[in-house]
Amino acid sequence: MADPSAARLIIDLDALAHNFAVLRAHAGGAAVAPVVKADGYGLGAGPIARRLWREGVRALFVARLAEGEALRAALGKDRPATIFVLDGLTAGSEPRLEAAGLTPVLAALRQVSAARAYAAATGRPMAVALHVDTGMNRQGLTVDEARDLAQAAEDLRGVSVVLLMSHLGSAADPTDPRNAEQLARFAPVRALYADSPASLSASAGIFLGEGYRHEVVRPGVSLYGGGPLERPDARLRAVATLTAPILDTRDLRAGDRVGYGSTMIADRPMRVAVVGAGYADGVIRASRGRGYAWFAGQRRALLSVTMDMLVIELGDVEAQPGDDVELLGPNVHLDDLAAAAGTVAHEVLFRLSPRAVRTYKGES
């Protein structure tokens, strides 16, 4: 029996499907290969991937080998999706990648050499993606290394390049000249691997224009409701809705202090509600004083966040213990909460705790 005082997290897979449709419509005919790393941005890679399969997805990205293995098991034999592993080849991982049917994303010459050696030892070709660094300076072959590989057939013997990719570092700002610079660096490499589909854009890059989309796009946070420009986007729906019950209400006098450390001091008489959720449930403590909750049809100031409880201002609205407060969802925008906490929507989603009672809406 569910704990009536527990926070509740609804993961709306119908909203996920809607967001996927929006992104697919803007992809200009490119295949959409969603990113479901870190357990589907903390929302459950299995249910998310199964629903995306229903929507027509046939390729997915994860970060770690173990994530890929878990996703393959969650999809089962009836959903033979291509699963790319962004970590590529780590030492000794080749047999596990092959056993689970995973495709490594190679980002260094040593990984290319390891793939070639494994293919030679087994007599079986290895399908791989190549990641080229075009200016993010985080991961990937240099442009020169990718060119040299393309020109030396011996270096790719036994290795089948099924995707050529890079990653934009500033796509959330369409005015940043770095976007055009990275696109220009990618173009000659793409020409060298003309037989392989290419991918440059994640969520924000999809909206930069046709030239950035290529054959495959890799949306992540916007699938889950995060705006491509790191602000709320009316085209997208909230996938995660976090609610929690009111535990108590209190009347404060001017000068009364709330929570630890006297960080919130009432500047006037006010009525507040104590809500049964806190940073142990995923409400980031840094959002206090700047964030908001939703109750009785209005935004309510978020005054204090502790491990298990938070405090909101009620104004003159009536409230009773047990009444639900929305802390994230259709009325408390993911990007607004991220901005209030000084972070990005990705972290807000990842912080959502397993302690909140989870329900999947739209799961077959």
Secondary structure, DSSP 8 states (H G I E B T S, - for coil): ---TTS-EEEEEHHHHHHHHHHHHHHTTT-EE--B-HHHHHTT-HHHHHHHHHHTT--EEEESSHHHHHHHHHHH-TT---EEEETT---TT-HHHHHHHTEEEEE-SHHHHHHHHHHHHHHT--EEEEEEB-SS--SSSB-HHHHHHHHH-GGGGTTEEEEEEE---SSTTSTT-HHHHHHHHHHHHHHHHTTTS-EE---TGGGGG-GGGT-SEE---GGGGT--TTSS--TTS--SEEEEEEEEEEEEE-TT-EESGGG-EE-SS-EEEEEES--TTTT--GGGTTT-EEEETTEEEEEEEE-SS-EEEE-TT----TT-EEEEESSSS-HHHHHHHHTS-HHHHHHH--TTSEEEEES--
